Amino acid sequence: MTEDRMPRSPIVSLDDLDLSPQTQGTRFHAAMAAIAAPLGAAHLGARLVEVPPGKAAWPFHAHHANDELFVILSGNDELRFGPDRYPVAAGMVAVCPAGGAETAHQLIATGPDPLRYVAVSTMREPDVMTYPDSGKLTVFASAAPGCDKAKRRVAASFRTTDAVDYWEGEET
C-alpha cells in the first residue's frame, strides 16, 4: 500500500462508523459499515452489522473458502449452525469455518432488541457459497465476499438443480 493510501490512524471507534442499510424482502435487513478495508486491510475483512428484531442480514449459507468469526456486541439472539441452533448474547464469539452444509450459518435477531456484531472473515477468492435452504450456489472471483463488487469478474448465483454436465455444449 502506498503512503498516500494509508489511513491517518489504524484505529476507529465503532460509534463513528456510518451504517448503510441493506434490505431484501421481509426477512432480510441489516445496516453495516466496513471496518478493515478503510483502515488498509487487504486480506482481512471486518464489518459492523446491526440487525433489527425478527430479521437476519443474510440467508443461511456456507462459505467453501472463507472462515468467519462473529463478536456479539449486543442482543440476545440465535446462531443457526449446520443442523443446530445456539443462543448468542453480548460478549460471545461464534466461529464458522469454511465447509459445507455442516458449517452453514446465519445469525438471526430473535430477541426484542437489535442484534449488533462485528463480522470478521478471511478474504480468500474465489469463494463458493452454498445455501442449504434454497438449493443455490454462488461463485465470486476477483473480489471476495465483502469486497468491492465492482472488482468482481465473476459473480453468479444459480440453483444447483440447474447444473449441467461439465462437457455439455462443448464440441466433440
Buried (B, 14 or more C-beta within 10 A) or exposed (E): EEEEEEEEEEEBEEEEBEEEEEEEEEEBBBBBBBBBBEBEBEEBBBBBBBBEBEBBBBBBBBBBBBBBBBBBBBBBBBBBBBEEEEEBEBEBEBEBBBBEEEBBBBBBBBBEEBBBBBBBBBBBBBBBBBBBEEEBBBBBBEBBBBBEEEEBEEEEEEEEEEEEEEEEEEEE
